[in-house]
Amino acid sequence: MNHISKKLVCSTILVSLSLILFSGVLDEFIYILDIDQLIVSNDLALNVLGMYLKYYEEGNVQYKTAADQSRTYTNLNIKPDDSLIFDILSGYQKGNEKDTINKIESALKKYPNSVTINAVRVIFLYDEYKNTKDLELSKNILSSLDIITQSKGDNPFCVYYESLVKWDLVDVNEKESIFSKVEKTFNSYSNNINILELLICQAFELSKYEKIVQLAPRYEKEPKKNESISLILAFSFNYLNEKERARNIVESLIQNSDKKNILSKSYELLGDISDTYTQKKRNYEFSLTYDPKNVDSLAKLGILLYQHDMKNNIELSRIYLTKAIILDPNNEQVANILLKINNKLEQRLFLISYIPLFLILAVIVYILYKFSEEETEVEDEKQ
């Protein structure tokens, strides 16, 4: 075989390999789901998608620049619908989400069954849905998820976003069904961190603390942990009376976190774990310095003050509990204690305000009586 023939054969093989590598490869995103995993993927097209989505997520323009530079190597070897979504993501700028969504909608008219375009549509629409809870948006999201599922079957991406959208729209029984589906997906994709975190969150809302403790060792292996998930683990350990494990987590969060909401909830839990009145009071107060609207800390501190020394703490307790009931009107325990406090204060006000009046009246009556008695004696003497 001459030199030219060898070059042609090699070129043909390389082109074939490129087509295998890139043709429809973006569809794999629905199984990976994690943007950070896309960026370190062996597939260049997935790297590019990951960097575009990372720019959308964080706003760091370096990701977009790197994606624009890298995509030139993929343009000849990806499907037309994937190339189109790259064009749309390349044109995206922070703040022009509406315009980008309109472009995605136009792309769907051309490629209505595109897995990648529908997936990116879900990401953009869900972020808008989180802020508005618009039912029309939820319908559009679920419509795209149905298209993807019909094409690819059950997958982490669809289960994840379907669960997020439906969770707040259904009753407890249906939440159990959603949880079971997420759990089943996790069993098939146990390395998917997004599904694991979703499973932990849903288990916590359903009070499945034993399940969370079972999942904890798997999550603790993750090099990059979500602080909110770590807090859920800590609260779950505490509910199951594993106080030291809970303490270790919150003390680590207090040392390493710079987020006020995380620090507030960490000190709140540290207050729950503490043994003495002084320790509990101090930790709940610390919690409120980081988040004065932490309704749980307000309620716990108010109740603690009331139960420890009602006589001396009643006014301060009422202040905290009143703030708590304003933020959470459905808290029956707080409402009941506030009712008792108000009754006590009314009794105290009655005693403070009216008893002195009664005493004064009694003195006046006594004086009048004595004066009348003396007058009677004087008249008797005159007679």
C-alpha positions in Angstrom: 0.0 0.0 0.0 1.5 3.3 -1.1 1.9 6.3 1.2 -1.1 8.2 -0.1 -3.4 5.1 0.3 -2.2 4.7 3.9 -3.0 8.3 4.6 -6.5 7.9 3.1 -7.2 4.8 5.2 -5.9 6.6 8.4 -8.1 9.6 7.6 -11.1 7.4 7.0 -10.5 5.6 10.3 -10.1 8.9 12.2 -13.3 10.4 10.7 -15.2 7.2 11.6 -13.9 7.3 15.1 -14.8 10.9 15.5 -18.3 10.2 14.3 -18.6 7.4 16.8 -17.2 9.6 19.6 -19.4 12.6 18.9 -22.6 11.4 17.2 -25.3 11.9 19.7 -22.8 12.0 22.5 -24.5 14.9 24.2 -27.4 12.7 24.9 -25.2 11.0 27.5 -25.6 14.2 29.6 -29.0 12.9 30.9 -27.2 9.9 32.5 -24.3 12.0 34.0 -26.4 15.0 35.1 -23.5 16.5 37.1 -22.0 19.5 35.3 -18.6 19.0 37.0 -18.5 15.4 35.7 -19.2 16.7 32.2 -16.2 19.0 32.4 -13.8 16.1 33.3 -15.4 13.7 30.8 -13.3 12.0 28.2 -15.6 13.3 25.5 -14.8 16.7 24.1 -18.4 17.5 23.2 -19.5 16.7 26.8 -16.6 19.0 28.0 -17.9 21.8 25.9 -21.5 21.3 27.1 -20.3 21.2 30.7 -18.4 24.4 30.4 -21.3 26.3 28.8 -23.6 25.1 31.6 -21.0 25.9 34.2 -20.9 29.5 32.8 -24.7 29.6 33.0 -24.6 28.3 36.6 -21.7 30.4 38.0 -21.3 33.3 35.5 -17.5 32.8 35.2 -16.8 33.9 31.7 -13.6 31.8 31.5 -15.8 28.7 31.1 -17.6 30.2 28.2 -14.3 31.3 26.5 -12.9 27.8 26.9 -16.1 26.2 25.5 -16.1 28.5 22.5 -12.4 27.6 21.8 -12.9 23.9 22.2 -16.2 23.5 20.3 -14.4 24.3 17.0 -12.9 20.7 17.3 -16.4 19.2 17.6 -18.4 21.1 15.0 -18.0 18.7 12.1 -18.7 15.6 14.2 -21.9 16.3 16.2 -25.5 16.2 15.2 -27.2 19.3 13.8 -29.4 19.7 16.9 -26.4 19.5 19.2 -24.5 22.0 17.1 -27.6 24.3 17.3 -27.7 24.2 21.1 -24.0 25.0 21.2 -24.7 28.1 19.1 -27.5 29.1 21.5 -25.4 28.5 24.6 -22.4 30.3 23.0 -24.6 33.4 22.5 -25.9 33.3 26.1 -24.9 36.1 28.4 -25.9 36.6 32.0 -29.1 38.5 32.1 -30.5 37.4 28.8 -32.2 34.2 29.9 -35.5 35.2 28.3 -33.9 35.7 25.0 -32.0 32.4 25.3 -35.2 30.5 26.2 -36.9 32.0 23.1 -34.1 30.7 21.0 -34.4 27.3 22.6 -38.1 27.3 21.8 -37.4 28.1 18.2 -34.8 25.3 18.1 -37.4 22.8 19.4 -39.7 23.7 16.5 -37.0 22.5 14.2 -35.9 19.5 16.3 -38.9 18.7 18.6 -37.5 15.3 19.7 -33.9 16.4 20.4 -32.8 15.1 23.7 -30.1 17.7 24.2 -32.3 20.7 23.3 -35.1 19.5 25.5 -32.7 18.9 28.4 -31.2 22.4 28.1 -34.7 23.8 27.9 -35.6 22.0 31.2 -32.5 23.5 32.9 -33.4 27.1 31.9 -37.1 26.8 32.5 -36.6 25.1 36.0 -34.5 28.0 37.2 -37.3 30.4 36.2 -39.9 28.0 37.8 -38.0 28.0 41.1 -38.6 31.8 41.4 -42.2 32.0 40.1 -43.8 28.6 40.7 -45.7 29.2 37.4 -47.8 26.2 36.6 -47.4 26.8 32.9 -43.6 26.5 33.2 -44.0 23.3 35.2 -46.1 21.9 32.3 -43.5 22.8 29.8 -40.8 21.2 31.9 -42.7 18.0 32.3 -43.5 18.0 28.5 -39.8 18.1 27.7 -39.0 15.4 30.2 -41.7 13.2 28.7 -40.0 13.6 25.2 -36.6 12.6 26.7 -38.0 9.6 28.5 -39.9 8.4 25.5 -36.6 8.5 23.6 -34.2 7.2 26.3 -36.3 5.5 29.0 -35.9 6.3 32.7 -32.7 8.3 33.4 -31.3 10.4 36.2 -31.9 13.7 34.5 -35.6 13.1 34.0 -36.2 11.5 37.4 -34.3 14.4 39.1 -36.2 17.3 37.5 -39.5 15.6 37.5 -39.2 15.0 41.2 -38.2 18.6 41.9 -41.2 20.0 39.9 -43.8 17.6 41.2 -42.7 17.5 44.9 -44.4 20.7 46.0 -47.5 19.9 43.9 -48.5 16.6 45.5 -49.7 15.2 48.8 -47.7 13.0 51.2 -48.7 9.7 49.5 -47.6 10.8 46.1 -44.3 12.1 47.7 -43.7 8.5 48.9 -44.1 7.4 45.3 -41.7 10.0 44.0 -39.2 9.1 46.7 -39.4 5.4 45.7 -38.7 6.3 42.1 -35.7 8.4 43.1 -34.4 5.6 45.4 -34.7 3.1 42.5 -32.8 5.5 40.2 -30.1 5.8 42.9 -29.8 2.1 43.1 -29.0 2.0 39.4 -26.8 5.1 39.4 -25.2 5.1 42.8 -22.3 7.3 41.7 -24.7 10.1 40.7 -24.2 12.8 43.4 -27.2 14.8 42.3 -29.5 11.9 42.7 -27.9 11.0 46.1 -28.4 14.5 47.4 -32.0 14.6 46.2 -32.7 11.3 47.9 -31.3 12.6 51.2 -33.4 15.8 51.0 -36.6 13.9 50.3 -35.9 11.4 53.0 -35.4 14.2 55.5 -38.7 15.8 54.5 -40.4 12.4 54.9 -38.7 11.9 58.3 -36.8 8.8 57.1 -33.9 9.4 59.4 -32.7 5.8 59.4 -32.5 5.9 55.6 -30.4 9.1 55.7 -28.0 7.5 58.2 -27.7 4.5 55.8 -26.8 6.9 53.0 -24.4 8.9 55.1 -21.2 6.8 54.6 -21.7 7.0 50.9 -22.1 10.8 51.0 -19.2 11.3 53.4 -16.9 9.8 50.7 -17.6 12.7 48.4 -14.6 15.1 48.1 -16.9 18.1 47.5 -19.9 18.2 49.9 -22.9 20.4 50.0 -23.1 22.1 53.4 -26.9 21.9 53.4 -26.7 18.2 52.9 -24.2 17.9 55.7 -26.6 19.7 58.0 -29.3 17.3 57.1 -27.0 14.4 58.0 -26.3 16.1 61.4 -29.9 16.7 62.2 -30.7 13.1 61.3 -28.0 11.8 63.5 -29.4 13.9 66.4 -32.9 12.7 65.8 -31.6 9.1 66.2 -29.7 10.2 69.4 -26.3 9.8 67.8 -25.3 13.2 69.3 -21.5 12.9 68.9 -21.7 12.2 65.1 -24.1 15.2 64.8 -21.7 17.4 66.9 -18.7 16.5 64.8 -20.5 17.6 61.6 -21.8 20.9 63.0 -18.4 21.8 64.6 -16.7 21.2 61.3 -19.3 23.4 59.5 -18.8 26.2 62.1 -15.1 26.1 61.6 -15.2 26.0 57.8 -18.4 27.7 56.5 -18.8 31.4 55.7 -22.5 31.1 55.0 -24.7 32.8 57.6 -27.7 30.4 57.1 -25.4 27.4 57.5 -23.8 28.9 60.6 -27.2 29.8 62.1 -28.6 26.2 61.7 -25.3 24.7 62.9 -25.4 26.7 66.2 -29.1 25.9 66.5 -28.3 22.2 66.3 -25.4 22.7 68.7 -28.0 24.2 71.1 -30.2 21.1 70.7 -27.2 18.8 71.5 -26.0 20.9 74.5 -26.7 19.5 78.0 -27.0 22.7 80.1 -29.4 25.6 80.1 -26.4 28.0 79.8 -24.9 26.2 76.8 -28.3 25.9 75.0 -29.1 29.6 75.6 -25.7 30.7 74.3 -25.9 28.6 71.1 -29.4 29.6 70.3 -28.3 33.3 70.7 -25.3 32.7 68.5 -27.6 31.2 65.9 -29.8 34.3 65.9 -26.8 36.6 65.4 -26.2 34.9 62.0 -29.9 34.8 61.1 -32.3 36.8 63.2 -35.2 35.2 61.3 -34.2 31.6 62.1 -37.7 30.7 63.2 -36.6 27.4 64.9 -34.0 29.2 67.0 -36.4 31.9 67.9 -39.0 29.3 69.1 -36.4 27.1 70.9 -34.8 30.1 72.7 -38.2 31.4 73.7 -39.4 28.1 75.0 -36.1 27.5 76.8 -36.4 30.8 78.7 -40.0 30.2 79.6 -39.4 26.7 80.9 -36.2 27.5 82.8 -37.5 30.6 84.8 -41.0 31.7 83.8 -41.1 34.4 86.5 -38.0 36.3 85.5 -37.9 35.4 81.7 -41.5 35.8 80.8 -41.2 39.2 79.0 -38.1 38.1 77.0 -39.6 34.8 76.2 -42.7 36.5 74.8 -40.5 38.6 72.5 -38.8 35.6 70.9 -42.0 33.6 70.7 -43.9 36.5 69.1 -41.2 36.8 66.4 -41.4 33.0 65.9 -45.2 32.9 65.5 -45.1 35.8 63.0 -42.7 33.8 60.9 -44.5 30.5 61.4 -48.1 31.0 62.3 -48.8 27.2 62.3 -46.5 26.4 65.2 -49.0 25.1 67.8 -46.4 24.7 70.6 -45.4 28.3 70.3 -49.0 29.4 70.0 -50.0 27.5 73.2 -47.0 28.8 75.3 -47.7 32.4 74.0 -51.3 32.0 75.2 -50.1 30.9 78.7 -47.7 33.8 78.8 -50.3 36.4 77.8 -52.7 35.0 80.4 -49.9 35.3 83.1 -49.0 38.8 82.0 -52.7 39.8 82.1 -53.0 38.5 85.6 -49.8 40.3 86.5 -51.1 43.5 84.9 -54.3 43.1 86.9 -52.4 42.7 90.1 -50.1 45.6 89.4 -52.8 48.0 88.1 -55.9 47.2 90.1 -54.7 45.9 93.5 -53.2 49.3 94.4 -56.5 50.9 93.4 -58.4 48.5 95.6 -56.0 49.3 98.5 -56.4 53.0 97.9 -60.2 52.7 97.8 -60.0 50.6 101.0 -58.0 53.2 102.7 -60.4 55.9 101.6 -63.4 53.9 102.7 -61.6 53.3 106.0 -60.9 57.0 106.5 -64.4 57.9 105.6 -65.7 55.3 108.0 -63.4 56.5 110.8 -64.3 60.1 110.0 -68.0 59.3 110.1 -67.6 57.4 113.3 -65.7 60.3 114.9 -68.5 62.7 113.8 -71.1 60.4 115.4 -69.2 60.4 118.6 -68.9 64.2 118.7 -72.6 64.6 118.1 -73.3 62.1 120.9 -71.2 64.1 123.3 -73.0 67.3 122.4 -76.3 65.7 123.2 
